[in-house]
């Protein structure tokens, strides 16, 4: 039994090294390609700079940029929500078409006391 043990260790080490190197090469190849660039989506602006943009109930980011927040999306239908404490939430259903960025300006109104 002791004669077989060193050979088994060599095979395990060699197999692990090959797997490690193969996995690393694959990851570098994917990283070099970069993310797919989307040519369509939304540019969203809001009258309240601390408002937060949600798309399909997922947080996207703050609408603090004067030119708006640019979000690349695949063509399709989306539910947009713009939220800020102390203001009414604004909901919009939008359809994103191919090869075009659609501009949205959202106006939030203050909640009544």
C-alpha positions in Angstrom: 0.0 0.0 0.0 2.8 2.4 0.7 4.3 2.0 -2.8 1.0 3.2 -4.4 0.5 6.2 -2.2 3.3 8.4 -3.7 2.0 7.7 -7.3 -1.5 8.6 -6.3 -0.3 11.9 -4.9 1.7 12.7 -8.0 -1.4 12.1 -10.2 -3.6 14.2 -7.9 -1.1 17.1 -7.9 -0.7 16.9 -11.7 -4.4 16.8 -12.3 -5.1 19.7 -9.9 -2.4 21.8 -11.6 -3.8 21.1 -15.1 -7.3 22.0 -13.9 -6.0 25.1 -12.3 -4.1 26.3 -15.4 -6.9 25.4 -17.7 -9.4 27.3 -15.5 -7.1 30.3 -15.4 -6.7 30.4 -19.1 -10.4 30.3 -19.6 -11.0 33.1 -17.2 -8.5 35.3 -18.9 -10.0 34.7 -22.3 -13.4 35.7 -21.0 -12.0 38.8 -19.3 -10.3 39.9 -22.4 -13.5 39.8 -24.4 -15.2 42.2 -21.9 -18.9 42.6 -21.3 -21.3 42.7 -24.3 -22.0 46.4 -25.2 -25.7 47.1 -25.4 -26.7 49.6 -28.0 -30.1 50.4 -26.4 -31.6 51.3 -23.1 -32.7 54.2 -21.0 -31.4 57.6 -19.9 -33.3 58.6 -16.8 -33.4 62.1 -15.2 -35.3 63.3 -12.2 -36.1 66.6 -10.6 -34.9 65.3 -7.2 -31.1 64.4 -7.3 -31.2 62.0 -4.4 -33.9 59.8 -6.0 -33.2 56.1 -6.7 -33.9 54.2 -9.9 -35.3 50.7 -9.8 -35.9 48.5 -12.9 -38.1 45.5 -12.4 -37.8 45.9 -8.6 -34.0 45.8 -8.7 -32.0 48.9 -7.6 -30.0 50.4 -10.4 -28.6 53.6 -8.8 -29.0 57.2 -7.8 -30.3 59.8 -10.2 -27.8 62.4 -9.2 -26.2 63.2 -12.6 -27.6 66.3 -14.3 -27.5 64.5 -17.7 -29.2 61.5 -16.3 -28.3 57.9 -15.5 -27.6 55.8 -18.6 -28.7 52.2 -18.3 -28.0 49.6 -21.1 -30.9 47.1 -21.5 -31.9 44.4 -23.8 -34.9 45.1 -26.0 -38.1 44.4 -24.1 -40.6 45.7 -21.5 -39.6 47.0 -18.1 -41.2 48.4 -15.0 -39.4 51.5 -13.8 -39.8 52.9 -10.3 -38.2 56.2 -9.0 -38.3 56.5 -5.2 -37.3 59.0 -2.6 -38.4 59.2 1.0 -40.9 62.0 1.5 -42.1 61.8 -2.2 -44.6 59.8 -4.0 -43.1 56.9 -5.9 -43.4 57.2 -9.7 -44.0 54.0 -11.7 -43.6 53.8 -15.5 -43.9 50.8 -17.9 -41.5 51.3 -20.7 -40.6 49.3 -23.8 -37.0 49.4 -25.0 -36.6 49.0 -28.7 -33.4 48.0 -30.6 -30.5 50.4 -31.3 -31.9 53.4 -29.4 -31.6 55.0 -26.0 -34.9 56.3 -24.8 -34.8 59.5 -22.6 -37.1 59.7 -19.6 -37.6 62.7 -17.3 -39.4 61.8 -14.0 -41.0 64.5 -11.8 -41.5 63.5 -8.2 -44.1 65.2 -6.0 -43.8 65.7 -2.3 -46.1 63.6 -0.1 -48.8 65.4 1.9 -48.2 65.7 5.6 
